[in-house]
Amino acid sequence: MTGLISISQLSFAQQVSFTPSDKSFAIANRGEATTIVVDANDFEVVKTVAAHFQNDVALVTKTKPVLQNSLPTKTMILIGSIEKSGFIKQLIAEKKIDTKAIESQWERYIYQVVSNPFPGVETALVICGSDRRGTAYGVFDLSKQMGVSPFYWWADMPVKQHEQVFVSAETYLSKAPNVKFRGIFINDEQWGLGPWATKIFEPEVGTLGPKTYSKVFEMMLRLKANYLWPSMKHKKSFYQVAGNKEMADKYAIAVGSSHHEPLHINTTLDWKKKINGPWQYDINKYRIDSAWNNRVKETADYENIYTMGMRGADDKGMEGDLSVDQQAKLLSSIISNQREILKKHHKQPLTDVPQVLTVYKEVLKLYNEGLEVPDDMTIVWPDDNYGYIQQLNSWKEKNRKGGTGVYYHLSYLGRPQSYVWLATVHPLLIWKELNRAYNTGADRLWIFNVGDIKPHEQQIEYCMDLAWDFPVNKPQEALFRMKDWYTNNFGEELGESSYQMMMEYYHLAFERKPEFMGWDRLEPATPVVNSEYSYNNYGELDRRLERFNRLEQKMQSVYAQVPESYKSAFYQLVYYPIAGSKLLNEKLLYAQINRIYAKQGRALTNEYALKSKLAFDSIKLITENFRKLENGKWNEMMSWWSFKYSYMPPVDSISIPNKAIMGVDFDGNDVDNPHNPIHALPLCSSIDRETFTFEIYNKGAVPFKWKACTDSKWLKVNKSKGNCSTQERVEILVDWTLIPAGNNLGKITIKGAGETFTLQVPAFNCPQNELDSMQGRFVEKDGVIAINAASFSKANNKNEYQWTVIDNFGQAGKVVTILPDTLRRIGHDWDLTLNAPSLEYNFYTFSSGWINALTYTLPTHAINKQRGCLYAVAIDNQPPKIIDFSTRELSETWKQNVQRNSAIGESKHYIAKPGKHVFKVWAIDPDVVFDRFIINLGGLRKSYLGPLERK
């Protein structure tokens, strides 16, 4: 036998090639495909996957191999499990294959080329699995390497043709998965997957039936997933449809249920209150136990992971007017009774029947109040619905027999606002939170809420890949895998472009999800209002629109060059999310501009209402185009109308007088205070030489001539006169060679339509001696200093506490944190400055006195009760001030934090005199992620993000 390839190479080891070598085995070669053999007595999934592999070879080579249950002559591909394949057992008994490394292992497989394996057979490629799923993964891993994407059907990813396909003759041993159970939760499917299955794909069943689930399960096996929470809201429950559980068994998928469907009872569709009474155990125990008993009896012969405990119907808290202590006692009693039901219907010991308690929402509180959970049950830790895991293992929980896991949202319907339309969770946020989970031992089960599956294809494979082979403390490797996903599916050039565009898409969504741009709330319902993106401060509203415009232009340019065979997949995976996000932002921001213009009486007011409506109509158009892809294959799958944010926002319409009326707006103007008598620009400074603008606009329908002049030689404009029909923007220029050193004040006088407007222009020309003192420092500008966390002047590590910069993440584009992020908390009861790792930022002020420091961190939660959300900050050698950014779920602070992906810690400090200073930050809880800082010396203007970093 040949030597083994290192198991650590699994994610990157390419076994398949398209040219022969001295050490290769032909799967197909110029019109001839090697026969596939599978034992008729092997697991059903092995036979099912062998048939898929037969079709995969045909997709790649246009030659379909024979699939049979008997031995052929000459060559063969033998697919089988150690447990049930007679052919594999014979090879093991005759010592022709060595399976010791995978025997009794979980979901592992080997590839081995064997000479003379059976009488009359010259050579065989043996794909052998330690169990039924291990065998399936081994087969589909080869399919993927041949070029058959797990989403060849779900995303219409084309398969590249090859005349020859070979596999290395080197014996290959797979690694074991890092997470034992890896799965998806189909949820909130009533706007996509449900209608699509009902009307388009499986109308004979009228909901998600075995035909639909066969496609889901095939995709899952190709992704090395093994666990499903089925859809729960559309028409019928999973177990109400004949053939669903049998289809799951055919594909060897373990079936569970969501956190409020104990013992597979769907409280939305299975439980009918009018017939069965209330879903309240303390007053309806007999009927609830009866339903559980019947369902467990029905499912006991299949592979299940039973959800335990009890919440209220339809994802609500436990019904009945019970205290926390009473709820905990009742829940403990419920779990005991559920375990008796499981014990009654299963032959194996109860401790071998997989059971999970997902401590979601109020159940987490009951658990932390002392709810006892049997040691063989798996505790599943939830995120807060917005990607931040609420709690993880203590040392005691890490050693549970049943282990612990994670329930994580890639899609969510609920407070404060839903995001069920597009896939917008940043890939590095997913990695960061799962890194914490994996490092604390929460590796028994990971389940991801993926909504309708589409458009989450890339994220699903990303998450399954992380669960199989997690890159511990290696964020950039996680990104490399994401990039590989695009290049493997689209080719190098198109894949690279797609990856870059989608990273910009994720950055914009991390700054603010498109669904959150209306600043409205789901519960209690609030109307769409103006966003916090400022029209006049820091250029942030224009900058967001411009970033989306550039992204969409690049995407359209790339799309025009996409080969026809890839256009459908590209539209689904790249075009639609980018175009949809851009258009939803435009719809809401153009409406905001419309409402601002209406207050100012601008002639362009109504035009921006039309621009908002055009964006709204364009969302409908791109959605209809999606539905028409592949001759209507995806009709009903994508919807634009799922929530209030999907509809047209409020816009104003005004009457435009038939005359000329001049108005002037300018950078820094407070549009909410139109009667402010002071008209002054932000400070112009020679340090950064930022330029500002003013805007001349017409309030009437008649054009007018305008003229602008300045009172100083150093002050100029790029356009001094014009004819204004609607509005014109003018750039203000400062000639720094003519302006005196120090503070200056110039004026611009604008005349037009019988009106005169005076705009003050403050300017500071920094003396050279001060400039020399500022080198390498962040400098006060207009009463503010903005600093990105990754731009530290000095990083002070302490022993194992090492600062790490994570690129392509955060609002600033880079964040800083400690890795590993599960180290013990740093003591801060005495000299924190000696024990804790710190970051230093050199800055320079022209002001003194009391200032506010704003520290922006990711709004993570404490890992466990022994940890918190603490860090400390100080200026110069002043005593550190400890900041705690922990929040209570559903508090107003938490709602704002998760929608902006920032927790903003505020601290007050005193600066005795202007000049050189140092801003210092200490980590106390090592998993705090620092994004950026703002030092407000009194000049911070109203905005969403604040100013950009400047040195």
CORZINOR-V871442 format. One record per residue. N is the residue number from 0. PSI is psi in radians with two decimals (none if undefined). Layout:
[[N/PSI] [N/PSI]]
This chain:
[[0/2.68] [1/2.91] [2/2.81] [3/2.51] [4/2.47] [5/2.33] [6/-0.39] [7/-0.21] [8/0.10] [9/-0.84] [10/-0.36] [11/-0.10] [12/2.06] [13/1.89] [14/-0.42] [15/2.46] [16/2.94] [17/0.21] [18/2.55] [19/2.80] [20/3.07] [21/-0.46] [22/1.12] [23/2.74] [24/2.34] [25/2.06] [26/-0.73] [27/2.52] [28/1.81] [29/1.07] [30/-0.08] [31/2.24] [32/2.40] [33/2.39] [34/2.44] [35/2.30] [36/2.37] [37/2.45] [38/2.30] [39/-0.36] [40/0.06] [41/3.03] [42/2.63] [43/-0.66] [44/-0.58] [45/-0.76] [46/-0.64] [47/-0.80] [48/-0.62] [49/-0.69] [50/-0.67] [51/-0.70] [52/-0.67] [53/-0.80] [54/-0.60] [55/-0.76] [56/-0.70] [57/-0.65] [58/-0.68] [59/-0.74] [60/-0.15] [61/0.27] [62/2.10] [63/2.10] [64/2.77] [65/2.42] [66/2.15] [67/2.95] [68/0.03] [69/2.87] [70/2.32] [71/-2.94] [72/2.82] [73/-1.46] [74/2.78] [75/2.76] [76/1.97] [77/2.15] [78/2.15] [79/2.77] [80/2.63] [81/-0.62] [82/-0.69] [83/-0.10] [84/2.07] [85/-0.60] [86/-0.76] [87/-0.77] [88/-0.68] [89/-0.76] [90/-0.65] [91/-0.79] [92/-0.61] [93/0.12] [94/0.63] [95/-0.31] [96/2.62] [97/1.92] [98/0.20] [99/-0.60] [100/-0.38] [101/-0.12] [102/2.36] [103/0.27] [104/2.83] [105/1.98] [106/0.85] [107/2.88] [108/2.80] [109/2.65] [110/2.30] [111/2.28] [112/2.17] [113/2.27] [114/2.40] [115/0.94] [116/-0.60] [117/2.77] [118/2.25] [119/-0.07] [120/2.14] [121/-0.84] [122/2.56] [123/2.40] [124/2.06] [125/2.12] [126/1.84] [127/2.28] [128/2.58] [129/-0.42] [130/-3.02] [131/-0.70] [132/-0.62] [133/-0.71] [134/-0.79] [135/-0.74] [136/-0.67] [137/-0.71] [138/-0.88] [139/-0.41] [140/-0.69] [141/-0.69] [142/-0.78] [143/-0.74] [144/-0.47] [145/-0.27] [146/0.16] [147/1.84] [148/2.53] [149/-0.32] [150/0.50] [151/-0.51] [152/-0.80] [153/-0.51] [154/0.18] [155/0.69] [156/2.12] [157/2.70] [158/2.14] [159/2.39] [160/2.48] [161/2.45] [162/-0.48] [163/2.43] [164/2.19] [165/2.71] [166/2.52] [167/2.46] [168/-0.09] [169/2.32] [170/2.32] [171/2.32] [172/2.16] [173/2.79] [174/2.89] [175/2.61] [176/2.55] [177/-0.57] [178/2.26] [179/-0.89] [180/2.21] [181/2.03] [182/3.14] [183/2.69] [184/2.00] [185/2.09] [186/2.69] [187/0.80] [188/0.11] [189/-0.18] [190/-0.01] [191/-1.49] [192/-0.67] [193/-1.02] [194/-0.65] [195/-0.83] [196/-0.71] [197/-0.79] [198/-0.50] [199/-0.95] [200/-0.61] [201/0.95] [202/-0.41] [203/-0.41] [204/-0.61] [205/0.23] [206/-2.86] [207/1.87] [208/-2.92] [209/-0.52] [210/-0.78] [211/-0.81] [212/-0.47] [213/-0.65] [214/-0.66] [215/-0.83] [216/-0.66] [217/-0.81] [218/-0.76] [219/-0.79] [220/-0.68] [221/-0.43] [222/0.07] [223/0.58] [224/2.78] [225/0.14] [226/2.30] [227/2.34] [228/1.94] [229/2.90] [230/2.59] [231/0.06] [232/-0.09] [233/1.87] [234/-1.19] [235/2.66] [236/2.92] [237/-0.77] [238/-0.12] [239/-0.18] [240/2.10] [241/2.34] [242/-0.23] [243/-0.87] [244/-0.56] [245/-0.64] [246/-0.67] [247/-0.72] [248/-0.62] [249/-0.62] [250/0.17] [251/0.69] [252/2.21] [253/2.25] [254/2.28] [255/-2.68] [256/2.84] [257/3.04] [258/-0.26] [259/0.53] [260/1.20] [261/2.44] [262/0.71] [263/0.29] [264/2.06] [265/1.97] [266/-0.17] [267/-0.70] [268/-0.55] [269/-0.69] [270/1.99] [271/1.93] [272/-0.66] [273/-0.49] [274/-0.80] [275/-0.18] [276/-3.06] [277/2.60] [278/1.19] [279/1.89] [280/-0.63] [281/-0.32] [282/-0.08] [283/0.68] [284/-0.77] [285/-0.85] [286/-0.63] [287/-0.77] [288/-0.66] [289/-0.76] [290/-0.76] [291/-0.77] [292/-0.79] [293/-0.70] [294/-0.70] [295/-0.69] [296/-0.70] [297/-0.56] [298/-0.09] [299/-0.46] [300/-0.01] [301/3.01] [302/2.05] [303/2.71] [304/1.83] [305/2.26] [306/2.26] [307/3.00] [308/-2.84] [309/2.24] [310/3.14] [311/2.86] [312/2.61] [313/0.77] [314/0.73] [315/2.98] [316/2.90] [317/2.32] [318/2.69] [319/2.65] [320/1.34] [321/2.56] [322/2.94] [323/-0.77] [324/-0.71] [325/-0.68] [326/-0.75] [327/-0.76] [328/-0.72] [329/-0.74] [330/-0.68] [331/-0.72] [332/-0.69] [333/-0.80] [334/-0.71] [335/-0.76] [336/-0.69] [337/-0.70] [338/-0.57] [339/-0.67] [340/-0.78] [341/-0.75] [342/-0.64] [343/-0.62] [344/0.08] [345/2.42] [346/-0.62] [347/2.83] [348/2.59] [349/-0.63] [350/-0.23] [351/-0.01] [352/1.99] [353/2.24] [354/2.45] [355/2.55] [356/1.94] [357/1.96] [358/1.21] [359/2.40] [360/-2.10] [361/-0.38] [362/-0.56] [363/-0.70] [364/-0.75] [365/-0.69] [366/-0.79] [367/-0.31] [368/-0.03] [369/0.18] [370/2.19] [371/2.27] [372/2.18] [373/2.46] [374/-0.42] [375/-0.11] [376/2.58] [377/2.19] [378/2.22] [379/2.05] [380/2.29] [381/2.73] [382/-3.13] [383/0.34] [384/-0.16] [385/0.36] [386/0.04] [387/1.97] [388/2.30] [389/-0.56] [390/2.62] [391/-2.98] [392/2.47] [393/3.07] [394/-0.62] [395/-0.79] [396/-0.51] [397/-0.46] [398/0.24] [399/2.50] [400/-0.70] [401/-0.16] [402/-3.02] [403/2.85] [404/-2.90] [405/2.39] [406/2.10] [407/2.40] [408/2.18] [409/-0.11] [410/2.54] [411/2.44] [412/1.96] [413/-2.99] [414/2.56] [415/-0.44] [416/2.61] [417/2.72] [418/1.51] [419/0.08] [420/-0.96] [421/2.84] [422/1.90] [423/0.00] [424/2.21] [425/2.32] [426/-0.54] [427/-0.40] [428/-0.76] [429/-0.89] [430/-0.80] [431/-0.79] [432/-0.67] [433/-0.49] [434/-0.75] [435/-0.74] [436/-0.84] [437/-0.71] [438/-0.40] [439/0.07] [440/0.21] [441/1.30] [442/0.25] [443/-0.59] [444/2.27] [445/2.18] [446/2.34] [447/2.21] [448/1.93] [449/0.27] [450/-2.17] [451/0.22] [452/-1.02] [453/2.38] [454/0.74] [455/0.33] [456/-0.90] [457/-0.74] [458/-0.62] [459/-0.84] [460/-0.67] [461/-0.80] [462/-0.70] [463/-0.63] [464/-0.73] [465/-0.69] [466/-0.56] [467/-0.76] [468/1.49] [469/2.27] [470/1.52] [471/2.17] [472/0.42] [473/1.34] [474/-0.64] [475/-0.51] [476/-0.62] [477/-0.71] [478/-0.65] [479/-0.68] [480/-0.66] [481/-0.77] [482/-0.75] [483/-0.61] [484/-0.79] [485/-0.73] [486/-0.61] [487/-0.59] [488/-0.64] [489/-0.06] [490/2.89] [491/-0.96] [492/-0.91] [493/-0.64] [494/-0.74] [495/-0.81] [496/-0.75] [497/-0.75] [498/-0.82] [499/-0.75] [500/-0.73] [501/-0.52] [502/-0.70] [503/-0.68] [504/-0.81] [505/-0.65] [506/-0.78] [507/-0.65] [508/-0.55] [509/-0.67] [510/-0.76] [511/2.13] [512/2.52] [513/-0.59] [514/-0.28] [515/0.05] [516/-0.19] [517/-0.10] [518/0.47] [519/2.92] [520/2.66] [521/-0.88] [522/2.12] [523/2.59] [524/2.28] [525/2.69] [526/2.84] [527/2.32] [528/3.07] [529/2.42] [530/2.99] [531/-0.13] [532/2.08] [533/2.42] [534/-0.59] [535/-0.24] [536/2.22] [537/0.18] [538/0.38] [539/-0.60] [540/-0.83] [541/-0.68] [542/-0.70] [543/-0.79] [544/-0.70] [545/-0.67] [546/-0.75] [547/-0.67] [548/-0.78] [549/-0.73] [550/-0.77] [551/-0.65] [552/-0.76] [553/-0.75] [554/-0.75] [555/-0.68] [556/-0.75] [557/-0.76] [558/-0.62] [559/-0.42] [560/-0.05] [561/2.28] [562/2.58] [563/-0.66] [564/-0.36] [565/-0.10] [566/-0.72] [567/-0.84] [568/-0.73] [569/-0.71] [570/-0.75] [571/-0.70] [572/-0.38] [573/-0.94] [574/-0.95] [575/-0.83] [576/-0.70] [577/-0.85] [578/-0.72] [579/-0.77] [580/-0.78] [581/-0.82] [582/-0.65] [583/-0.69] [584/-0.80] [585/-0.73] [586/-0.81] [587/-0.68] [588/-0.63] [589/-0.63] [590/-0.66] [591/-0.80] [592/-0.70] [593/-0.77] [594/-0.62] [595/-0.81] [596/-0.61] [597/-0.69] [598/-0.60] [599/-0.18] [600/0.46] [601/2.58] [602/-0.39] [603/0.07] [604/-0.92] [605/-0.51] [606/-0.63] [607/-0.46] [608/-0.70] [609/-0.65] [610/-0.67] [611/-0.75] [612/-0.62] [613/-0.72] [614/-0.73] [615/-0.84] [616/-0.57] [617/-0.56] [618/-0.74] [619/-0.74] [620/-0.83] [621/-0.50] [622/-0.74] [623/-0.68] [624/-0.65] [625/-0.78] [626/-0.39] [627/-0.15] [628/2.60] [629/0.77] [630/0.68] [631/0.21] [632/-0.65] [633/0.37] [634/2.35] [635/-0.17] [636/-0.82] [637/2.42] [638/2.57] [639/-0.14] [640/0.39] [641/-0.54] [642/3.06] [643/-0.63] [644/-0.22] [645/-0.32] [646/3.06] [647/2.21] [648/2.89] [649/2.36] [650/2.74] [651/2.59] [652/2.29] [653/2.78] [654/2.31] [655/2.05] [656/2.61] [657/1.09] [658/3.09] [659/2.23] [660/2.10] [661/2.47] [662/2.70] [663/2.32] [664/2.83] [665/2.76] [666/2.32] [667/-0.14] [668/2.41] [669/1.74] [670/-0.29] [671/-0.11] [672/1.23] [673/-0.28] [674/0.19] [675/2.11] [676/-0.29] [677/2.10] [678/1.68] [679/2.40] [680/2.85] [681/2.88] [682/2.21] [683/2.34] [684/2.46] [685/-0.23] [686/-0.81] [687/-0.26] [688/0.67] [689/2.44] [690/2.65] [691/2.98] [692/2.82] [693/2.85] [694/2.17] [695/2.20] [696/2.76] [697/2.33] [698/-0.05] [699/-3.10] [700/-0.14] [701/2.19] [702/2.70] [703/2.72] [704/2.51] [705/2.81] [706/2.42] [707/2.31] [708/2.72] [709/2.84] [710/0.06] [711/2.56] [712/-0.54] [713/-0.17] [714/2.17] [715/2.91] [716/2.65] [717/-0.16] [718/2.13] [719/-0.15] [720/2.85] [721/-3.08] [722/1.95] [723/1.97] [724/-0.85] [725/-1.10] [726/2.69] [727/2.40] [728/2.36] [729/2.33] [730/2.40] [731/2.28] [732/2.41] [733/2.20] [734/1.77] [735/-0.20] [736/-0.29] [737/-0.29] [738/2.43] [739/2.70] [740/2.58] [741/-2.77] [742/2.42] [743/2.74] [744/2.04] [745/2.97] [746/2.51] [747/2.22] [748/2.21] [749/2.21] [750/2.45] [751/2.55] [752/0.62] [753/0.14] [754/2.65] [755/2.32] [756/2.28] [757/2.23] [758/2.13] [759/2.43] [760/1.66] [761/2.43] [762/2.45] [763/2.05] [764/1.87] [765/2.26] [766/2.62] [767/-0.65] [768/-0.61] [769/-0.64] [770/-0.72] [771/-0.61] [772/-0.35] [773/-0.14] [774/2.24] [775/0.16] [776/2.69] [777/2.29] [778/2.40] [779/2.33] [780/2.05] [781/0.63] [782/0.31] [783/2.58] [784/2.20] [785/2.32] [786/2.28] [787/2.42] [788/-0.58] [789/-0.10] [790/0.65] [791/2.60] [792/-0.52] [793/2.39] [794/2.16] [795/1.82] [796/2.71] [797/1.90] [798/-2.12] [799/-0.13] [800/1.77] [801/2.23] [802/2.43] [803/2.30] [804/2.21] [805/2.00] [806/2.80] [807/0.64] [808/2.64] [809/2.97] [810/-0.50] [811/-0.11] [812/-0.26] [813/2.53] [814/2.90] [815/2.34] [816/3.08] [817/2.29] [818/2.38] [819/2.59] [820/0.13] [821/0.31] [822/2.83] [823/2.70] [824/2.54] [825/2.23] [826/2.36] [827/0.31] [828/-0.41] [829/-2.06] [830/1.53] [831/-0.65] [832/-0.39] [833/-0.50] [834/-0.43] [835/2.51] [836/2.55] [837/2.83] [838/2.51] [839/2.46] [840/2.01] [841/2.29] [842/2.96] [843/2.32] [844/2.70] [845/-0.08] [846/2.96] [847/3.01] [848/-2.87] [849/2.36] [850/2.81] [851/2.27] [852/2.19] [853/2.10] [854/2.12] [855/2.02] [856/2.83] [857/2.47] [858/1.03] [859/2.95] [860/2.76] [861/2.43] [862/-0.75] [863/-3.01] [864/-0.34] [865/-0.05] [866/2.98] [867/-2.68] [868/1.08] [869/2.49] [870/3.05] [871/2.62] [872/2.72] [873/2.83] [874/2.29] [875/-2.30] [876/0.38] [877/2.74] [878/2.42] [879/2.50] [880/2.16] [881/2.27] [882/2.31] [883/1.99] [884/0.33] [885/2.60] [886/2.80] [887/2.32] [888/2.39] [889/0.03] [890/2.80] [891/-0.66] [892/-0.78] [893/-0.75] [894/-0.77] [895/-0.70] [896/-0.86] [897/-0.45] [898/-0.47] [899/0.00] [900/0.65] [901/2.40] [902/2.17] [903/1.92] [904/2.30] [905/2.35] [906/2.58] [907/2.42] [908/2.81] [909/2.26] [910/2.03] [911/-0.61] [912/2.71] [913/2.84] [914/-2.59] [915/2.38] [916/2.95] [917/2.24] [918/2.20] [919/2.49] [920/2.31] [921/2.41] [922/2.29] [923/-0.98] [924/2.06] [925/-0.23] [926/0.17] [927/2.37] [928/2.01] [929/2.29] [930/-0.97] [931/2.98] [932/2.58] [933/2.16] [934/1.94] [935/1.90] [936/0.33] [937/-0.04] [938/0.08] [939/2.19] [940/2.80] [941/2.18] [942/3.12] [943/-0.83] [944/-0.41] [945/-3.05] [946/2.78] [947/2.74] [948/2.39] [949/2.45] [950/none]]
